[in-house]
Amino acid sequence: MVTDDELRKEYAEIFDNIHAGDELKNRILNQHPKKKRYPKPFIASAATVAAGIMIFAAVHNVTFDRSGNDDVISETVTTVDGTKPEKTPFAAASGSEQADNTNDQPADGAQQEKTSDNVANNAKTKKDEAAAGSGESAAASSGSESKTSEQLEKEALAEANSTYKKAESSVNRNSGSSRPSGNTSQSSGSVGQYTAPSYSYKNDNASGGSLSSAEENNTAENNGAENAPEAAAQFSAADDVKTEAEIGSRASTDTGSSSGTASSSMPAHAGAGGGVNAQHSGSMPMVSSALADMQEMWDNDRYFNYIGKDIIACIESVRGFSYIGEDGGYFTVDETGEIYDDTRTFEFSNGKDTLILTSTTNTAIAGAYMQSSDYEKRNINGKEAAILAQDNKYECYMIDGNVLYIIEVCTSDSGVFEDVIMSL
Amino acid sequence: MYRYTYDEAVNKFIDTVYRLALARTKSPENAEDITQDVFLKLIQHKRGFDSEEHLKAWLLRVTINLTKDLFSSSWFKKTEELDENISVHIEEKSELFYALMELPQKYRTVIHLYYYEGYSVKEIAEITKASEGTVKSQMHRGREMLKTILEREVSNGDG
C-alpha cells in the first residue's frame, strides 16, 4: 500500500530526473514570435499607394523619366501626326514640358487655359510658345498641322476653361475661400495660385477620382485652400515637378498627418489620397478580422466583477451623473481565456459636466504620472492618486489595489471632481 | 507587478513546463513541441503577472491547453502514440512512472500537479478550469487506479 507521502517522494524522484534538453532550451531562448498573419499597415499602405500611382499613370498617360536623375515627370505630348513638339521656352527653361504646369509665370495674362488635361496639353504647348513670343510654334509644324492644332487648341481651351471653372467652384464650395478675392485665372499669378490648392482637379478632367479624394480629404483640402497664396509662393517649379515615385513615398509618409502642402502639392494627390483612404478602409478590416477570432464580449457586470468595482454605480451616486456609454466591450483574449488588455472606458454626463473614466489592471501606465512633478500627489481614502487641474479640466490617475482609474472630468466646479474621485 | 526577463522565465520554468507536457503527452517529442509553444505564447503575452507563482500557474495552464489542442488535432489522431519513447529518460526504478502513464490523461494531470508541483485542490481547479469537486474526484479515482495498477504489477512480479 502506497501512502501519499511515499507517492509524492517517489514521484519527485522520477520527475526530478527529467529535464528539458539543452537543445530545446537554446531553441526556446532563441525563438522569436511568429509573423503576424496580416500585413503591417504600412506595407498595405505602400502597396495601395503604388497601385494608385500606377492607375494614375495609366489614366493620365504619364510616363516616368528614368533616363536621368532630375526627378521630373514627363507627360507624353504628341501632335496630330504623332511627333513630339519642340520644347516650349518654359519647358526648355525648366527642362520639362510640365514646367508650364507649375509656378512658372507666363509672359502675359492669357494663361487661363493652363491645365494638365492631356488634350489641352497639345494646344497648350502651342499657346505657350505664342504667349512667350518665341515664334517657334508655327515653324515647328506644317501648315495643315498648324491649322489642325489651332482647332484642337480652341476645343482644348474651351474644355480646359470649363474644367477649371468646375474645379474652382468645387474648391470654393469645399473651402469657402479657395483663393484670395480678385485672384482670377487671368491674374499673372493665376497658374501658381491655382496649382497649389486644386491641383488634383486641374489634372483630372476625365475621372472623378481626384475630385472625390479631395472631398474626402477635407482637412487637407481646406488647409491647402486657405494657404493657397502661401503655398503657391512656396512651391517652386522644382517642388511641384517631382517624380511620381517621390510623390508616392511622400504620400505614404504623410498618412499620419496630411498637411495642405503634402496633399495639394502634386497631381498624384488623387492616387496618393486614394491610397491613404484605402489604407483605412481596405486594410483595417483585415486586421480586425484577424483579431476577431480572439475577441470576447464582456458586459459591464462581468467587467465590474473582474475589476471588483461597479464603476457606474459609484459615479452615478454623485452630482446627477448618468452613464452614457456602451453596455459592454470587446476584449482580445489569449488561449487561456485571459484578456490581453482589460482597458475599458466609461462616459458619464450630468448635462453640465462630462466625465470619462478609464479603468485597467495595467497600473504601470500610471508610473510616469505618479512621479511627475506636474501632478499633485494625493491619498484618497488610502488610494494613491496623481491629479492635474487645468482650467475646467481635471485629470486624475488613481490606483485602487491592482486597478488603475484614469478620471477626466470637464467641469467648472472643482467640487464635482472631488465628489467623483471620492465616490470610487 | 512581477518583473522578469524572458530568459529568466525560460531558465526557471522550462523543466516545469516540460515535465507537465511529458506527463500529459507521454511523448518527449510532443512535450518538446508543447514546451516551445508555451514559451512562444509567453513572448506574445501582453499582460504582466502579479508574481512568480502567477507566471508559473499561467505557464502550466497554457501547457494544459496546448496539449488539449494537440490531442484534438487531426494530425495527432492519425499518429500512433509511442509510449515506449518515455523510457529514454527513466531508469529501472520507475514502476510508479509506468503505472502513472497507464492512467487516463485527466488523472495524470491532477496527480502531477498535486504530488509533484504541490498545488492544492483549489489551485488545481483554477489551473485546469475545473471545479474543485471534479478535481477531488479525479484525484481519488486516479489514486485508486494507480494503486490497482501497482498492485497488479507487484503480483505479476511475484508470480
Chai-1 contact restraints between the chains, C-beta under 6 A:
chainA,res_idxA,chainB,res_idxB,connection_type,confidence,min_distance_angstrom,max_distance_angstrom,comment,restraint_id
A,L7,B,Y115,contact,1.0,0.0,6.0,A-B,restraint_1
A,R8,B,Y115,contact,1.0,0.0,6.0,A-B,restraint_2
A,E10,B,L96,contact,1.0,0.0,6.0,A-B,restraint_3
A,Y11,B,Y115,contact,1.0,0.0,6.0,A-B,restraint_4
A,Y11,B,Y116,contact,1.0,0.0,6.0,A-B,restraint_5
A,I14,B,S94,contact,1.0,0.0,6.0,A-B,restraint_6
A,I14,B,F97,contact,1.0,0.0,6.0,A-B,restraint_7
A,F15,B,R19,contact,1.0,0.0,6.0,A-B,restraint_8
A,F15,B,Y116,contact,1.0,0.0,6.0,A-B,restraint_9
A,I18,B,R19,contact,1.0,0.0,6.0,A-B,restraint_10
A,I18,B,H89,contact,1.0,0.0,6.0,A-B,restraint_11
A,H19,B,D15,contact,1.0,0.0,6.0,A-B,restraint_12
A,A20,B,I14,contact,1.0,0.0,6.0,A-B,restraint_13
A,A20,B,D15,contact,1.0,0.0,6.0,A-B,restraint_14
A,A20,B,Y18,contact,1.0,0.0,6.0,A-B,restraint_15
A,L24,B,E32,contact,1.0,0.0,6.0,A-B,restraint_16
A,K25,B,I14,contact,1.0,0.0,6.0,A-B,restraint_17
A,I28,B,V10,contact,1.0,0.0,6.0,A-B,restraint_18
A,I28,B,Q36,contact,1.0,0.0,6.0,A-B,restraint_19
A,I28,B,F39,contact,1.0,0.0,6.0,A-B,restraint_20
A,L29,B,V10,contact,1.0,0.0,6.0,A-B,restraint_21
A,P33,B,I43,contact,1.0,0.0,6.0,A-B,restraint_22
A,P33,B,Q44,contact,1.0,0.0,6.0,A-B,restraint_23
A,E335,B,N65,contact,1.0,0.0,6.0,A-B,restraint_24
A,T336,B,R61,contact,1.0,0.0,6.0,A-B,restraint_25
A,T336,B,V62,contact,1.0,0.0,6.0,A-B,restraint_26
A,T336,B,N65,contact,1.0,0.0,6.0,A-B,restraint_27
A,Y340,B,K46,contact,1.0,0.0,6.0,A-B,restraint_28
A,Y340,B,R47,contact,1.0,0.0,6.0,A-B,restraint_29
